[in-house]
């Protein structure tokens, strides 16, 4: 558990994935970014995978990889993987849109 916490602290992107338990089993959730107001981003948790039994590490790794393919994109300028809510379009993150394309947010 301590290693998990250190990894999460070293990679802030990890804070957007979590596995929770409820009465029906285990849920792998993704913290998506939505913009209800132009200057205010909010995290909305969406269920992505469900299991009756506690998932093993391999199942969690596969779920995360599938979630990244669905909810994230890689910026063509900086090469960083970003949540789609932090992207101008499928290939440009907000930071690079400002820096390279002159877009003002």
Residue frames relative to the residue before (quaternion, step in Angstrom):
aa qw qx qy qz dx dy dz
X 1.0000 0.0000 0.0000 0.0000 0.00 0.00 0.00
X 0.6441 0.5225 -0.3361 0.4463 3.60 0.95 -0.81
X 0.6278 0.5252 -0.3458 0.4588 3.59 1.01 -0.75
X 0.6149 0.5491 -0.3376 0.4543 3.60 1.02 -0.81
X 0.6683 0.5020 -0.2994 0.4602 3.58 0.92 -0.92
X 0.6505 0.5074 -0.3196 0.4662 3.61 0.97 -0.80
X 0.6468 0.5111 -0.3200 0.4669 3.58 0.97 -0.83
X 0.6482 0.5176 -0.3217 0.4566 3.57 0.95 -0.85
X 0.6635 0.4930 -0.3095 0.4701 3.58 0.99 -0.78
X 0.6898 0.4829 -0.2934 0.4527 3.59 1.00 -0.74
X 0.7690 0.2163 -0.1338 0.5865 3.61 1.18 -0.44
X 0.2763 -0.8060 0.4973 0.1636 3.63 -0.05 1.22
X 0.5321 0.6286 -0.3983 0.4039 3.59 1.22 -0.45
X 0.5949 0.5938 -0.3518 0.4119 3.59 1.14 -0.65
X 0.5820 0.6016 -0.3714 0.4018 3.59 1.14 -0.51
X 0.6567 0.5157 -0.3084 0.4557 3.61 1.24 -0.22
X 0.6833 0.3765 -0.2845 0.5572 3.59 1.27 0.29
X 0.1312 0.7904 -0.5916 0.0891 3.57 -0.95 0.82
X 0.2523 -0.7230 0.6210 0.1672 3.52 -1.28 0.48
X 0.0456 -0.8112 0.5827 -0.0198 3.57 -0.66 1.11
X 0.3119 -0.7321 0.5759 0.1875 3.54 -1.27 0.38
X 0.0123 0.7679 -0.6405 0.0017 3.54 -1.09 0.79
X 0.7672 -0.3768 0.2410 0.4597 3.60 -1.25 -0.13
X 0.6974 0.4719 -0.2717 0.4660 3.62 1.14 -0.54
X 0.7320 -0.3587 0.2405 0.5269 3.60 1.21 -0.24
X 0.6967 -0.4483 0.3743 0.4166 3.53 -1.16 -0.78
X 0.1379 -0.7903 0.5951 0.0486 3.56 -1.01 0.89
X 0.2109 -0.7207 0.6443 0.1450 3.54 -1.00 0.87
X 0.0707 -0.8313 0.5508 -0.0227 3.57 -0.57 1.20
X 0.2412 -0.7437 0.6096 0.1306 3.52 -1.26 0.63
X 0.3172 -0.7344 0.5713 0.1832 3.57 -0.90 0.95
X 0.1176 -0.8143 0.5670 0.0404 3.57 -0.14 1.28
X 0.3814 -0.7087 0.5477 0.2288 3.55 -1.23 0.48
X 0.0031 0.7824 -0.6219 0.0328 3.54 -0.83 1.06
X 0.2960 -0.7622 0.5602 0.1329 3.54 -1.20 0.63
X 0.1302 -0.8177 0.5561 0.0723 3.64 0.05 1.21
X 0.7515 0.1473 -0.0902 0.6368 3.57 1.28 -0.50
X 0.6458 -0.5706 0.3340 0.3820 3.63 -1.00 0.66
X 0.7843 0.3106 -0.1719 0.5088 3.60 1.02 -0.65
X 0.7087 0.4358 -0.2497 0.4955 3.60 1.22 0.18
X 0.1384 -0.7804 0.6077 0.0502 3.55 -0.54 1.22
X 0.0754 -0.7748 0.6256 0.0512 3.57 -1.12 0.69
X 0.3956 -0.6846 0.5585 0.2506 3.53 -1.22 0.58
X 0.0691 -0.7682 0.6364 0.0102 3.56 -0.88 1.03
X 0.2922 -0.7763 0.5376 0.1516 3.57 -0.62 1.16
X 0.0666 -0.7942 0.6039 -0.0036 3.55 -0.84 1.07
X 0.4396 -0.6786 0.5262 0.2633 3.54 -0.97 0.93
X 0.1476 -0.8160 0.5566 0.0493 3.57 -0.84 0.99
X 0.7872 0.0142 0.0129 0.6163 3.62 0.97 -0.86
X 0.1210 -0.7776 0.6128 0.0712 3.57 -1.19 0.61
X 0.0442 -0.7778 0.6269 0.0134 3.52 -1.14 0.75
X 0.4836 -0.6465 0.5072 0.3016 3.57 -1.15 0.65
X 0.7627 0.2690 -0.1420 0.5708 3.58 1.03 -0.86
X 0.6473 -0.5208 0.3810 0.4057 3.56 -1.22 0.47
X 0.3820 -0.7441 0.4962 0.2326 3.61 -0.73 1.02
X 0.4401 -0.6708 0.5327 0.2694 3.52 -1.17 0.65
X 0.7165 -0.4554 0.3014 0.4340 3.56 -1.27 0.18
X 0.6314 0.5334 -0.3466 0.4434 3.62 0.99 -0.73
X 0.6468 0.5133 -0.3183 0.4657 3.60 0.99 -0.83
X 0.6569 0.5054 -0.3072 0.4676 3.59 1.01 -0.79
X 0.6324 0.5218 -0.3302 0.4677 3.59 1.02 -0.76
X 0.6684 0.4905 -0.2978 0.4732 3.59 0.95 -0.87
X 0.6423 0.5171 -0.3225 0.4648 3.60 1.01 -0.80
X 0.6567 0.5046 -0.3166 0.4624 3.57 0.95 -0.82
X 0.6435 0.5188 -0.3276 0.4576 3.60 0.93 -0.84
X 0.6610 0.4892 -0.3050 0.4803 3.60 0.97 -0.83
X 0.6433 0.5164 -0.3195 0.4663 3.60 1.01 -0.78
X 0.6338 0.5232 -0.3335 0.4618 3.59 1.00 -0.76
X 0.6442 0.5147 -0.3262 0.4623 3.60 0.99 -0.77
X 0.7214 0.4491 -0.2488 0.4649 3.59 1.03 -0.75
X 0.8161 0.3071 -0.1147 0.4759 3.57 0.84 -0.99
X 0.7366 0.3806 -0.2096 0.5183 3.61 1.24 -0.09
X 0.1127 -0.7563 0.6386 0.0863 3.52 -1.35 0.35
X 0.3862 -0.7025 0.5485 0.2377 3.55 -1.23 0.51
X 0.4152 -0.7128 0.5137 0.2358 3.58 -0.82 1.02
X 0.4280 -0.7206 0.4867 0.2463 3.56 -0.84 0.96
X 0.6518 0.5153 -0.3217 0.4540 3.62 1.16 -0.41
X 0.8167 0.2365 -0.1126 0.5141 3.60 0.65 -1.09
X 0.4353 -0.7304 0.4335 0.2985 3.59 1.23 -0.31
X 0.5006 0.6709 -0.4166 0.3546 3.59 1.27 0.02
X 0.3990 -0.6669 0.5748 0.2559 3.55 -1.18 0.69
X 0.0059 -0.8134 0.5790 -0.0556 3.59 -0.70 1.10
X 0.5441 -0.5559 0.5004 0.3801 3.54 -1.24 0.44
X 0.6028 -0.6037 0.3803 0.3573 3.57 -1.01 0.80
X 0.6123 0.5674 -0.3473 0.4271 3.61 1.11 -0.53
X 0.6942 0.4143 -0.2604 0.5278 3.58 1.30 -0.27
X 0.5870 0.5569 -0.3642 0.4611 3.55 1.27 0.43
X 0.4730 -0.6394 0.5253 0.3025 3.56 -1.09 0.74
X 0.7519 -0.0823 0.0836 0.6487 3.53 1.05 -0.92
X 0.7610 -0.3915 0.2413 0.4575 3.63 -1.18 -0.18
X 0.7945 0.3161 -0.1734 0.4886 3.62 1.15 -0.22
X 0.7449 0.3431 -0.2123 0.5313 3.62 1.23 0.01
X 0.3175 -0.7440 0.5555 0.1929 3.59 -0.73 1.07
X 0.6859 -0.4943 0.3389 0.4128 3.58 -1.23 0.37
X 0.6607 0.5235 -0.3157 0.4356 3.58 0.89 -0.90
X 0.7036 0.4410 -0.2665 0.4894 3.58 0.91 -0.89
X 0.5760 0.5596 -0.3863 0.4538 3.60 1.12 -0.52
X 0.6628 0.4864 -0.3006 0.4835 3.58 1.00 -0.78
X 0.7179 0.4739 -0.2540 0.4422 3.55 0.84 -1.03
X 0.8130 0.3083 -0.1372 0.4745 3.60 0.77 -0.98
X 0.7785 0.3381 -0.1744 0.4993 3.58 1.09 -0.65
X 0.4722 -0.7063 0.4172 0.3226 3.59 1.29 -0.07
X 0.3825 0.7163 -0.4976 0.3049 3.59 1.19 0.39
X 0.2000 -0.7814 0.5836 0.0939 3.56 -0.90 0.95
X 0.1663 -0.7961 0.5770 0.0756 3.59 -0.73 1.08
